[in-house]
């Protein structure tokens, strides 16, 4: 095989790899993904298509040298420069998006970099007119291609840590893809086209590193499959829970009404008996203690019946926009002096308003804080945080208490399930919280380790503007 045939196959393969990278991204429907990288992965796909087209364009010029000498030469070289510069510009953009996706001043940084890039293009254009095409090609690689590859590679490596909780394998694949892009940036951004490295054309090393990018990206894209499966499982779980709650709600409503009527009559008769004994002078400390115990247990039964009724009701309520941080502060006020017994900490984040019913969310937070206090020793730390993550307003309640065993963790959302001592809990608290969060289009996530504490995560959709 002669050298020309080798170069033909090399460039053909080189361009094909980048087209495969672009196709592997655009063939997937990423619109339903909540992962931030899905919003700008199309930029990398467009880079891959343009870069693949650029390599085939170079192959065309190489195979048809007569075009360079003819009247079309200026147009061909300009088109080549536009393809190369455009593809490197997209790679640079993708890297910036990756590094700044969670930055509060993202737009400002993007503007600054854009202005700096405009200033930097000046010397490149001047170099083109002064020194010709070869120097211009190298300038593009040195000042746009190499920095773009570094930004993209480091950005993918950095971003991989944010998806590790979803899939460790997916995070590793993103990391591998990041290193492959860095390797490609080294070969394509430092060395000029036509350079030989150890007697081997630099295009060979570029093609090999591009192939590594292809394998890394295609394997990394599997994280979207993992996310989709996790979403389906979560939806099935919520659906099952909702169906269970609906059935139990209907049963609870009937039981509550049947219990409330005799309870009210018994309590009324106990109060009348207490008055009669007082009037007849036959009331002593022993009888008072017993009557108080009867009344206390009757009131407890009435409270359970009331919770059953609340649990069974699915009232339509008008939603309003409100601040979750303000609701947290009001919930702390409801706790009152009891919070002095614990080390409470609140870290409010900069969050938008959410749509919902403030007093219902207040009830959820109060329930979670009461659970945290009951699980903690006096002086134990209880931390509440709010922030925005992937289009959701997040609030976590974290304690350092006794925690929940892995076995019990699967049942904590079930009505009437409780880990508290007999007589100290109805088992309806978290089930009610689940119902309220479902009403608000949110969800409750609980993570816990026995002996280490519990973290309850509330997720609310942001208010639509």
N, C-alpha and C positions, 0 to 999 in steps of 0.2 A: 504494500500500500504506500503510495507516494505521499509527500507532505501535504499537497493540496487536498487530496481525498480525506486525509486525517483531519485537516482543519474544517472541511465541509461537515463531516460527521460530528466533530466537536461542537461547532456552532449550532448545528441542527439540534443536537441533544441539549445544549446549553439553553437555547430559547424555549425548547419543549418543556424543560423542567419548570421554568417560571410560569409558563401557561398552565401547567398542571397545578402549581401552587395557587394561582388565581382561581382555577376551576374548583379546586377542593374547598375554597372558602365560599365562592358565590353559589355553589350547588347546595349549600345548606341554608335553611331558613332560620336566620338568627333573630328575627323580629320579636319572637315571643320570649327571648332570653332576657333575664334580669342582670346578667353579667355586664359590667360596664364596658368591657373590651368589645362586646358585640356591636356597640354603637359605632365604632370606628374601624372594625376589622375590614370593612369594605375598602378603606384607604390602602391597606396593605395589599388587598386583592388587585386594586387598580395599579398599584406599583408593579406587581408581578406581571400583569398583562403588558403594561408599557415596556417593562424591562425585557420581557421575552421578545416583544416585537422589535425592540432596539437591537437585540442580538441577531435576529433574523435579517434585520435591515443591514447590519454590518456584513452578514454573510452574502447578502445580495450584492452589495458594493464590491465585496472581495471577489465574487464570482463574475462580476461584470465591470471590470476596471475601465472599460471604454466610456461608461456613463460619467465617470469622474472627470474625464478630459473634455467631455462635450459641453453643450450649452446648459445642460441640466445640472451640472456639478454644484453650483451654488445652492440650488434648491435642495438637492440631495443631502449636502453637508448640513444645511440649516435644519432640514427635517431630522437628521441624525442627532444634532445637538438638542433640538426640542424634545425628542424622545428620551434621550439620556438625562437631560436636565429635569424634565418633567417627572420621570420615574424617581430620580434621586430626591426631588422636592417632595413627592408623596411619601417616600420613606422617611424623610425628615419630619414631615407632618405627623405621620403615624407614631414616631418616637416621642414627639412632644405630647401628643394626646395620652400616650401611655404613662409618661412621667408626671403629667399635670392633671390626671383625671379626678383626683380627690383634693386638688388644691383650691383653696377659697379664691385665690387671685389668678385663677387659670386664664381667664380672658386677657388680663393685663399682661401676663407673661407671654401669651401667644402674640399679642400686638407688638411687644418689645422685640421678640425674636424675629417677627416678620419685618419690622423696620430695619433691624440689624442685617437681615438677609438681603434686603433691598440695597443697602449701602455696600454690602460685600459683593454683590453681583457686578457693581461698577468696574472694579479691577479685572474681573473675569472677562467682561465684554471688551474692555480696552485691550487685554492680552490677546483676545481673539483677532482683533484687527492688526495688532502689532506683530504677533508671533505666529499666527496661523492656527489651523484646526487642531493639530496635535497638542499644542500647549493648552488650548481651550478645553479639550477633552480631559487633560490631566487636572486642570484647575477645578473643573466640575467634580471630578472624583475626589480630589483632596479637600475641597472646601464645602461640598454639599453631600456627596456620596458617603464619605467616611464618617463625618459627624452624624449623618442620618442613620447609618448602620449602628453606630455606638449608642445613640439615643434609643433606637428600636430594640436593640439587644438588651441593653441595661433595663429598659422599660418593661420588657417581657419578663426578665428575671425578677425584677421588683414586684411586678403585678402578680406573679405566680404565688407569692406568699398570701395574697388576699383570697385565693380560691382553694387553699390547702384544706380548709375545713370541709369543702364540698367534695374534693377528690384529690388525694395525695398523688396518685398517678398522673392525673391531669396537670397538677402543679409542676411535677417533675418534667413532663413533656413540654410545658411552656418554657421551663428553664433551659431544657436542651435546645429548643428552637431559638431562644435568646442567644445562647452561646454560638449556635450555627450562624446566626445573622452577624454576630461580632466577627466570626472567622471570615465570612464573606466580605464584610466591610474592610478587613485587613487586606485581602487579596485584590479587591476591586477599587478600593479607595486610596491605596498607597502606591501601587505599581501601575505604570501606564500600560495601555493595550499594546501587545506585541513584545512585551518584556519576556525574557526567559529566566526562569528560576531553577538553577541547577541543571540547565539544559532542557528543562521542560517548559512549554509555553504557559504563561500565567493564566491563560484562558482555561487550561485544564484544571488548575486549582480552583478557579472561580466556579467552574461547572460542578466539581466535586462538592464544594461548600454549598452551592445552590441545591444539590441533591440532599444534603444533610438538612437544609432548611425545609425542603419538601417533606421529608420523613418526620421532622420535628413538628411542623405545622399540622400535618394530617393527623398525627397522633394526639396533638394538643387539642384539636377540634373535637375530639371525643368527649371533652369535658362538657360540651353542650348536650350530648346524649345523656350523660350522667345527670346533668341538671334537669333535663326533661323527665327522666325517670323519677327523680326525687320529687318533682312537682306533681307527677301523676300519683305517686304513693301518698304524698301529703294531701292531695285532693280526695283520694279514696278514703284516707283516714278521717278527714274532716266530714266527708259525706256519711261515712259509717257512724261517726260520733253524732252528727246532726240527726240522722234517722233514729238513733238510740234515744237522743234527747227528746225528739218529738213524741215517740212512743211513751217514754217515761213521763213526759209533761202531761199528756192526756190522763195517764193513770194517776199522777200526782194531784191533778186538779180535783178529780173525783174523791180521792182519799182525803185531801185537805178539807173539802167542804163537809165530808162526813164526820171528820174529827172535830172541826171547829164548833159545830152546833152543840154536841154533848159537853165539850170542854167549857164553853161559855156557861152552860147551865150548872155544871159542877162547881166552877169558880164562884158563880153567884150564890149557890147554896152554902159554900164554905164561908163566904163573907157574912151571910145571914146567920149561920151557926155561930160565928165569932161574936157577932153583935148580941145574939141571944145569951150566950155564956157570960158575956160582960154584964148584961143587964141583970142576970140572975145571980151574979156574984160567984159563979162557980169556975171562974177563969183563973188559972195559975200558970206558973212559968213553964211547967211541963207541957200543958195543953197548948200554950202559945208557941212553944218550939215546934210541936207536931203540926199545928195549923200552918205555921210559917213554912215548914218543909213541904206540906201539901200544896200551898199556894206557889211556892218556888218551882216545884215540878210541873204544876199545871201551866205556869207561865212559860216554862221551857217547852212544854208540848205545844203550846199556842205559837211560840216562836218558830218551832219546826214546821208547823202547819202553814204559818205565814211564808216561810221560805219555800215551801212546796208550791204555794200559790204563785209566788214571784217567779219561781223556776218554770212554772207551766205557762205563764203569760207571755205572749209574743206581741206586745203592744206596738202599734205604729207610732213612732215618735218623730217629731220634726227635728231635723239635724240643723246645727248652727256651726259656724266657724269659731274655734276657740284655741287658746294657747295651752298646750299640754303642760308646759312648765308652770303656768299659773295653777292648773289643777293639782299638780304635785305639791305646790306650796300650801294650797287649801287642805289637802289631805294630811299634811304634817300638822296643820292647826287642829284638825279633828282628833288626832292622836293625843294632843294636849300634853300634859305633864309626863305621860308615860314614856315619851321619847327621851326624857332626861336619864332614864335607866339604861339607855343604849347609846352607842357611838354612831349617830346618824350622819351621813354625808350625802350631799346632793350636788351633782355636777351637771348643771343645765347647759345644753348645747344651743347653738344657733339653729333653731328649727322653724319651719313654716307652720302656720295654723293648720289644724286638721278639722274635718267635718265630723260631727257626732253630737252626742248628748253628754255634756260635761258631768252631770251628776252620776251618770252610769259609769263613766270612766273613773270618777272619784271613788265609786264603790269598788271597782276592780282594784285600784291602787290601795285602798284601805284594807281590803281583804288580803292582798299580797303582803303589805307591811305588817299586819297582825300575825299572819303566818310566820313571817321572818322573825318577829319578836318572840313568838312562842317557841320557835326552833332554836333561838339563841339564848345563851346565858347572859345575865345582866352585865352590861359593859361591852357586850359583843358588837362587832361592826356590822352596820347595815348601810349599803350604798345604793343610791338611785342615780342613774345616768340617762341623759337623753341626747340623741344625735340623729343625723340623717345618713342613711346608707342605701344606695341603689334604689332611689326613688321612694323609700319608705321612711317614716318617722319611727325611730326605735326608742323604747324606754326599757331599761333593765332594773330589776330589784334584786340585789345580791346580798346574801347573808353568809356568815361564817359559822352557822349553827351545826346541828346534828346531821343534816343532809337526808337524802332519801335513798333507800337501797335500789339497786338496778331492777329488782323484781317488782317493787312497789311503784317505780317510776312509770311503768306501763299502764297503771290503773288510776293515777292521781286525778285524771279528768273525768273518771266515771262517777256518776251521782251516787251518793251515800258511801263512797269509799273514803276512809280516813285512817291516818296513821296515829291520830291522837288517842289518848286514853278514853275509855268508855265514859260518856257523859260530858266530854269536853269538845266534841265536834259533831256536826251533822253530816259531813261529807258532801255538802252541797256548794261550798264556797267556790272551788275551782271550776265546778261544772257551770255555775252561774257566770263566772268570769269568762269561760269559754263562749257561752251564749251571747254575752255582751260584746265580746270581741268579734264574733261572727256577724253580729248585727251591724258592726262598724266596718265590715269588710277587712278586718285585720286577723291576726292569729296570735296564739300563745305558744311559746316554746319553752320547755323546762329542761334544764341540765342540772345534774346533781351528782355528788359523790358522797357516799355515807361517811360521816365523820369530818367532812371538809366544807360542807355548805351547799347552798342551792342558788341558782341564778334563774330567774324567770324573765323571759324576753317578750315584750309586747311590741307588735309591729302594726303600724297604721299607714294606710295609703295617704300620700300628701294631698292637700286640697288642690283641686284642679283650678287653674287660673282662667 
